[in-house]
Amino acid sequence: MRILLLTTTAIAFACSAAAPAFAEFSERNIRVSNGINADHPVGNGIKAMQACLDEKSGGKLKLTAFWGGALGGDLQATQALRSGVQEAVVTSSSPLVGIVPALGVFDLPFLFASADEAYKVLDGDFGDQMNKKLEEAGLVNLAYWENGFRNLSNSVRPVNKWEDFEGMKVRVMQNNIFLDTFQNLGANATPMAFGEVFSALETKAIDAQENPYVTIDTSKFYEVQKYVTETNHAYTPFLLLFSKAIFDTYAPEEQAALRDCAKVGRDEERKVIQDLNKKSLEKIKAEGIEVNVLSAEEQARIREKSMIVYDKHKAEIGADVVDGILAKLAEIRK
């Protein structure tokens, strides 16, 4: 009887000790908008983040993801966050430049030489500085997830040095930094809607396009291209943004759980997207595409060539931001 009483007491004590761990959590349904589809690696990240939140909040913090722009485009969703009528969005940095001009720094050409460089910058002090600018705009960045590097495919020639871009008709996004980047390299930069790219490549209206390996694979650009070059000319991160107006109403424990679990989701999403890129590259090669990688020396040379683009856009991005990221990268590369 005494043993039973002690056991019952111990269980009751354990339960009462565990209860306060979830006491500060409210039942919340957190809507997360995405422009991409559920089968994108961001979906893996959301699942990993939810599993983490389940553990930390006792199942009280729930993420409900809306895919394919169901709650509007990334810019529209981000404005909803700023207005305090929606909780979260996963978005690329590029569409938000009109809100936070400093984010244009991630559009600068040949900025990062590798994913590891990008992670050290984004997950470190520089990323924190950018997060402060986002907070001033009413946005809390919980973590930097991965959109990935963009690479070049074309039907003209292998690209081993910047001179090989000369005269090449390259489709680019309607983005002034991207336009200036390719024009500076001697290419004929041509803005075009993504849905028109395949047929334009097929009819030779354009020679080339630039996208991550996964996009080159899933869009079957390898059917109308001969060469792929790992240029790594642009790395734009995804941001997991939260409405500051809503975030500020949450208990400190809830805020901490969201930040911690967003990083868990980040690590899973990065892993999955890296694995997927490798698989897509192997598929592209298997389709008979000639693939080459820009050498480290040529990366440095082409980056130097591109500094004119940095100078042109420095004022609009912010001189402190451009100089700050270049100083950080110089420190990393020592």
N, C-alpha and C positions, 0 to 999 in steps of 0.2 A: 504494500500500500504506500509505504514511504517512498519507494523507488518510483512508483507511478506518479505520486504527487510532485516529486522533484522533476520528473520528465515533463509533466504538464506545465510546471512552472517555467522550466527552461524554454519550452516551445513558446509559451505566452510572452516571455521576455524577448525572445528572438523576433517574434512578430511585432512587438511594440517598438523594438529597436529599428526594425526595417521600415515601419510605417512612416516615420519622419522623412525618410529618404525620398518619398514620393509626395509628401505633404504640400510642397511648394509648386507642384505641377498641376495645372488645370487641364481639363479635357479640351483639346484644341484640334481643329481640322485645318491644316495649313495647305492652302492651294499653291501649287508650284506650276507656273506656266513654262512651256518649252516650245520653241519653233521647230524642233526636230521630232522624229518619230520615236516610238517606245522601244524599238529594236536598236537604237543608237546606244553606244556605251554610256551615255548619260543615264539611260534606264538602269544599267547595272549600278551606277553610282547612287541613284535614288533608292534602290533596294537595300544597298549596304548602309546608307544613311538611316533608312527606316529601321533596320534591324538594331542599329546602335541606339536610336531614340527609344525603341521598345524597351531595351535594357535599362536605359538611364531614367526613363519617365514612367516605367511600369505600364507602358502601352497608352499613355495619355496624350502624347504628341504624335499626331498622325499626319503624314504627307499624302496629299491627293494630287497626283500629277495630271496635267492636261497637255496632251501632245499635239504636235502638228499645228501649232498656233491656234488652238481651239479657243483660247481666251484673248486672241488678238496677236499681232506681230510683236516681236521682242521690244520694239520701241514703245508701242502702245501699252504693253504689259508693264514695262518699266515706269511709265508715267502713272499707271494705276497704283504702283507701289508708292510713288512719291506723294500721291493723293491720299494714301492710307486706306484704299478700298480693296486692295489685294495684298496677299502676304509675300509671295516669292516668285522669282523668275530665274531660269538659267539662260543666259544670253551671251553671245560673243561680245567682245569689247567694241568692235567696229561700229555697230549701230548707235552707240551711246555717246559718240564724240560730240554731238550737238549739245548734250547735257553736261558732260565733263570733258572738255577739250583735251585734258591731259591724257586721256585714254588713247588718243591718237599716237602716242609713243609706241604702242604695240603694233601699229601699222608700218612703222619705219622698216626699210628693207635690210635684210641680212643682219638683223639685230642680234639674234641668238645663234650660236654655232651648233648647239645641241639642246635636247630636252633638259638635260641636267643643268645646263646654264640657266635655262628659263625657270626651272624649279627653284634654284638658289636665289634668283632675283624676286620671283613672285611670292615665295614663301618666307622671304626675309624682310629686312627693314624697308626696302624700296616698295614692296607690296603693301606694307603697313602705311607708308606715306600716301600711296594712291588710295588706300581705303579711307583715309581721313578726308580726302577730296570728295570721295563718294558720299561720305556721311554728311558733308556740307550740302550735298544735293538731295539729302533725304533718303539715302540708300545705305544699307549695311551689307558689306560684302563678307559673307561667311567663309568663303574659300575660293581660290582660283582652281577651276577644273580645266580640262584640256580640250581645245579645239584642234590643235596640232599644226604641224608644219605644212606649208603649201609647196608643191614641186611642179616642175614644168614638163609638159609633154608636147611633142611637135612632130611634124612630118617632113622636115627639111634636112636637119643635120644633128649630130650629137653636139651638145653644148658643153664645152670643156673650159671655156674662158668667156669673159664678158663680151669680147668681140664677136663671138658666135651668135649673139642676139641680133646683129646688124641686119636690118631689113625684114626681120621676121614679124609677121602679123600675129600678134598675141591678144587673145581675148582676156580682158581684165574686168573686175567689178567696177561699178561706177563709184570710184573712190579716188580722190585727187592724188593721194600719196602713191597709190598703185599705178595710176597713169604716169605720174612723173618718174617713178622708178624704172619702168620699162622704156619710156622715151629716152631717159638718160643713158640707157644701155644700147641705144640705137635701134630698138624695136619699134614697130608701128603698133602702139597700144590701142586696142579697139574695145570700148565698152559694149557689152551685149548681155541681154537677159540670159540666165543660165539655161532655160529651156530651149534656146536657139543654138546652143553651142555644138551639139553633136552634128546636126545637119550642116552647120557652117564649116566644121572640120571636114565633113564628108565631101562637100562640094568645093573644098579648097578656098572658100571665101575668107577663111582665116587659116593660119598655119599651126597655131599653137594655143594652148590654154594652160592655166595653172590652178591646181587644187591639191588637197591631200591625196595620198595613195588610195584610200578607201573610196573616195569620190571618183577617181580615175577608173577604178575597178568596177564599182557598182553602176557607173554611167556608161561602161563599155567603150570608153574613149580609145582603148587599145585596138579596137576594130578599125579606127580611122587615123591612127597615129603610128609612127615608126620608132620614135625615140622618147625616152623618159630620162630626165636628169634630176638627181636629188640636189636641188638648189637650196632647199631650206630657206627660201628668200623671205618668208613671212611666217611668224608664229603669233597667232591671235588666241588668247586664252578665253575660255568660258568663265563667267563670273556667276556665282550663286548669290543673287542679291535678295535682300529682305527689306521690306518697308520699315524705315526707321520709326515712323509714327506708330506702327503696330509693335515693333520690336521693343520699343521703350516702355510699353505697357506690360511686358512679360516680367516674371520674377527672375532674379539673377540666376537661379538654378536652371531655369528654362533657357535663358540666353546662352549660358555656358554649355548646356547640352546641345543646342543647335550649332554652336561654333565647333565643338568637339566632333560631333557626328558629321558635320559638313566636310571635315578633314578626312574622316573615315571614308565617306563617299568619294571624295576627291582621289584618294589613293587607289581605290578600286576602279574608278572610271579611267584614271590614267593608265593603269595596268592593262585594262581591257582594250583601250584604244591603241595602245602601243602594240599589243598582240595582234589586233585586227589589221593594223597597218602593215605589219610584217607578212601576214597571210595575203593581204592584197598585193603587196609587192611581189611575192612569189607567184601569184596567179598572173600578174602582168608579164613577168618574165616567161612563164610557161606559155603565154599566148604569142611568144616570139618577139616581144618588144626588146629593143636594145636599151639597157639601163646602165647609166654611169653616174658617178658621184663626183661633185666638185671637190677638188683637193683642198686641204686646209690652207695652202698657200694662195690658191685662187679665191677661196672664201675671203681671206684677208684683203686680197687685191680688189675684189669686187665690192667689198664693204667700203674700202677707201674711195673707190669710184663713186659710190652712192652717197658720200658725205654731203654732196651738193643738195641732195633731197632733204637731208636732215636740216641743213642750214635754211632751206627755203621754207620749211614748215615749223621751224623752231619757235617762232614767235607765237603762232596759234596754239601749239601744244604747251608751251611754257619752257623758257630757257632753263629754268631750274630742274624741270623734269627730264629734259633731254640730256643735260649735262650730268644730272644725278645718275641716270641709268648707265650712261657711258662710263662714268667713274666707277660704278659698281662692277660693271663687266670687266673693266681693266684690272680691278682688284682680283676678281675671280680667275682671270687668265694668267696671273703672275706665276 
